[in-house]
Structures are given as structure tokens and as C-alpha cells.
Amino acid sequence: MAAPTSAAEGGHGGGGGGGGGEQQAAATSSVDPAVVNEMLSHYLLLVLGALSAVLLVWRLTTLLVRYVRTVTCLNNDTQRYFAQPSENYSWFKKNVLYAPILSKRHNREFQLSSALNVGTLPSRMQLVFLVGYLATNVAFCVITIDFSQPLEEVASLVRNRTGYLAVVNMIPLFLMAGRNNPLLNLLGISFDTFNLLHRWLGRIVTLEALAHTLAFLISNASTNGWAAAFQTVFKVPFMLWGFIATCAFVVISIQAASMFRHAYYETFKVAHIALAIVSILGLWYHLDLVKLPQLKYLYAVVALWVFDRAARLLRIGYRNVGAGGTKTLVEALPGGACRVTVTMARPWVFRPGQHAYLYMPTIGFWQSHPFTVAWSDEADHHADAGEKLPLRRQDVLAAKKTTLSFIIRGRTGFTGALYSRAAAHPDGKMVTRCLVEGPYRGSSRLHSYGTVMLFAGGVGITQAVPHVRDLVAGYSNGTVAARKVILVWTIQSPEHLEWIRPWMTEVLSMEKRRDVLRIMLFVSRPRSTKEIHSPSSTVQMFPGRPNIETLLGMEMESQIGTMAVSVCGPGALSDEVRRAVRNRQYQGSVDFVEEAFSW
């Protein structure tokens, strides 16, 4: 390899003793190391592309099956064919698709204290991908390198290889960090899974950046000593910028650990963004000062970051500016929760399971927090009832106002401050300024299932209520396959019913509701037995916690069509429902839908 090529490929070791080792290694190898690095980088992207293609085929196949099942079952009240399980598919769902790593723990956090936890465990399928991708990166970092060569030569090759792969891995890292990621809808993967992949890709990038830096330091220190090695780093500008980028990656990995992320979320978020900017700037100067070929990959990283930020600003502007802007009412409710109702500036086509980010400058300046949309209404709003009715189509559309409602449980930080501020008002109601960013992807639609069983714990009811309304309305007008909808909600106290009382009143008054919907309320901490009473045969209340296995078994005995079992709530509840569904895979056709939002 010529000397200029060696310098261009040098990474952190482009100065000092790195250039000569690279020339000697190139001379003794039949393949140019720079060509190998480029080729392996392309292979890494091809691996991710191939996995995305497989997921896309799976997604399209699933959508086709659900469409055919929906159309076939619209006028079929028995749906016996679709209730029968497939032995092979049931094995796959039980042992791979829905399986935790070991026994049943997946979404339940490892809690060290009331404020600290160390996160959750991935599912078995997620673990297979993570281990496989990590192993691929390890293999790509060492393949074709002859470790019998002198230390300086080996370190030079490892340095260049790991630096190359670290930059390439930043493309999927930043892609999975964006809220406006087109792959979320295209591949049908949950935001929770993308968040998990983002965190582990960040760790892989950090490990490769560390290996990149250490390879230079070890090589240089072996001949000149550690003091000279660090002196070279701090004196050579492009090395200094690379060192700054590596340090930023390391700090990000430490502060993004679950115990710090959950305990100091607001601080974490600001620091995370600031450190990400520092890492990009440091890496940019590191690559640009000596015109390293990896710079072209960094262009893609910056483009992804700029696209996501621009899309966020456009969403906020479009949804909240004009027509008087958004208006927000915050109501303090029993049980330490708030009901936030936002009247949007523009119409919003709502789908069950969608979430949005709320900005409340008076509560947390520039902070944004994601919440599931619990309810949506559209009504006519006129400035003055005495005015003439609008006649033009534009006027009619302008008079339509969409209201979105959220239930937010007050805990610490932003949510705690929001509840305290609303509760401090005499009537427990507060009008404030709120900007809504969204909508973002809703959960899987449940129209193709003959039987739908929705489990909710606490504030997790916000995910279930829109599905209940959607399915009851669909049953009434004959557009869904659902013939049985069962809602199981676990709450600590009957006063928590106030969270959704106006919405459930509307659901219970819907046409044909009694024919399709049953509601079971479980009160885990009743003050007395007088609080427990069942209003009707279709709305029942019980003390204690539900026996998930028993309830699921009872419904499967009279199952209609394919059954969907959805859960949203505490991790322990999600894990119990997951286990119950896995245990009954061979008894009927049952799909599991978990709504989780890790942060």
C-alpha cells in the first residue's frame, strides 16, 4: 500500500508509529486492507438489509393473512376453521416468537429500589438477533487478520477495521433512534423493540470505538511508552477529535444505563442529546481533517439526524399552529393521575394504540414525553353560537376540532409536577399550553380476530379503551370479525374508575354493545367489600387479582375464530399473560400482542 493510502486509513493511529506498520502489513498481504475494510462494511449493511427484507416479507404475509381472515369472517359467526391451531406455527410462537429467555421474566423490571432498576430482559427472539449481530461484528473485526504478525502490524489492522465498522454501525444506530423512523410502520416492529436495538447498537459502537482507540495506544506505547502515546493523541488535531468522540461514546453508554436513565430521565435526555452531538462533531473532524473514506458513512448519519429533527418540527408546527392553536385542560383525578384533554388546531385521524409526545413549557421547558392516546373526539366548534352556520367546505373543515385525551399517572419529574400543579387549583382543573407531536404508530389492528381479550393494569387501560370502542363499533356496522370482546382491567381502588368514566359511559351506550362486550374489573386493594358490586352481567367487579390462566382457559373453551390476547400494564402482568398464552398454544389459535414502551 502506498504511504498516502496508509495515512488515509490510519484512524487514531494515522500519526506516530501507525503508518509504517500499515505499509508492511499491506506488503505482506495479497489483499489491500483498505479494500477488505470497505468490503466488510458493505457486508455488514447487507446483513441488516437482508434481515429487513425478511421482516418485510413476514409483515406483508401477516397483513395478507389478516385481510383474508377479516373478509372471510365478516358474515361467519362460528369461524371454526380459524380457531384451529397449526402445530408447527404454535411451536414457533411458544418457543421462539413469544418466548422469554428462560422461564417467564421479560417485561418485569429488575428493581433495586423504588427509584432504581437495572432494566428488563429481551425476549428469546430479540436475544438471538442481538447475539448474532454482536458475533458478526466480532468476526468482522478479526477476520483476515494474521495475529502471528508483530504487535504493531496487528494493532494497525485492528485499529483500522474497528474504526471502519464503528462508523458504519452508526447508521442503524441513528436510524433506530428517530421517532420518524419509516421502518417502524414498514416492518411492523414496535417502538419498544427498536429502542432495545438502538441501545445495544450504541454499545457495539462504543466497544468498537474503544478497540479502535486502544489499538493505537497499545501499538504506540509498545515502542515509545504510554506517555508518548497520549502525548501524540493530544498534539495531533485529528487524533484529539477522535479521542473526544470515543470519550463521548463511553460516557453515553454509562449514562444511558437503565439505573441512571430511569432515576434522572430529564437530565439523561438533555445529556444524551448533547453527548451525541459531541460524538458526531468529534468524529466528523477526526475523519475530515485527513479525508478518511469513512466520512461518506457519516454523511448518512447526519442526514438521518437532520431528517428526524426536521420532521419533528414540521409535525409540531402542522398540528399546533393555526386556527387558534391547541388548547389544553388538565384535570387532577383520584389516585394521583391527570386527564389531559388537548383540543387540536387541526383534525387528527385517530387509530387505536397511537401515541404522541407532549410538550408543556410551563411544566418542563423543552421536555417531551410520550403518552398513549386514550380517547379522541371530533366535534363542531364555533366562536359564537349566534353566528351563521358555515356554508363553504373550507369553513366546515375549519370548524371541526379534534380533541385528544391522555391519562397520565403522576410519579416523579414531569408527571409528578403536572399532577401537583393541577391538584393545587381549587377545582383540580388547570388550563395550560401544550404542543402535541404525532401521531406515531398505533398497535396492531385487531379487526381480523373473532375473539379479543384485552388485559390492562392501572394506567394501561389507555391502550385498551380505544380498541374496545373500535371493535364494538365495527361489530355494530359489520366491518370486523370480532364476535367476543373481553376487557379485564386490574386497578388498586374503585376510585381509579374515574379515570375513564366518561369514555366508558359512551362505550356502554353504543349500539349492540351487550352482544359483543364483557368487562371484568378486579380491585386489588378494596377498602371494604361494599365497594365491590357488579352493575350488570356484562360489567362485573371482583376483589383481588385475576387468575390469568383460568380466565384465558374459560374463554378458549368457547373461542370464536382466531383469538388475540393483548396486554398493557406493569411488567409482572405482561409476563403472566405471556406465559398463559404460551401454555395454551396447542389448544387453539391464539396470538399475543404486548404493548410496552420502554424508556
Buried (B, 14 or more C-beta within 10 A) or exposed (E): BEEEBBBBBBBBBBBBBBBBBBBBBBEEBEEEBBEBBBEBBEEBBEBBEEBBEEBBEEBEEBBEEBEEBBEBBEEBEEBEEBBEBEEEEBBBBBEEBBBBBEEBBBBBBBEEEEEBBEBBBBBBBBBEBBEEBBEBBEEBBEEBBEEEBEEBBBBBBBBBBBBBBBBBBBBBBBBBBBBBBEBBEEBBBBBBBBBBBBBBBBBBBBBBBBBBBBBBBBBBBBEBEEEBBBBBBEEBEBBBBBBBBBBBBBBBBEBBBBBBBBBBBBEBBEBBEEBBEBBBBBBBBBBEBBEBBBBEBBEBBEEBBEBBBEBBEEBBEEBBEEBEBBBBBBBBBEBBBBBBBBBBBBBBEBBBBBBBBBBBEEBBEEBBBBBBBBBBBBEEBEEEEEEEEBEEEEEEEBBBBBBBBBBBBBEBBBBBBBBBBBBEEEEBEBEBBBBBBBBBBBBBBBBBBBBBBBBBBBBBBBBBBBBBBBBBBBBBEEEBBBBBBBBBBBBEBBBBBBBBEEBBEEBBEBEEBBEBBBBBBBBBEBEEEEEBEEEEEBBBBBEEBBEBBEBBBEBBEEBBBBBBBBBBBBBBBBBBBBBBBBBBBEBBBBBBBBBBBBE
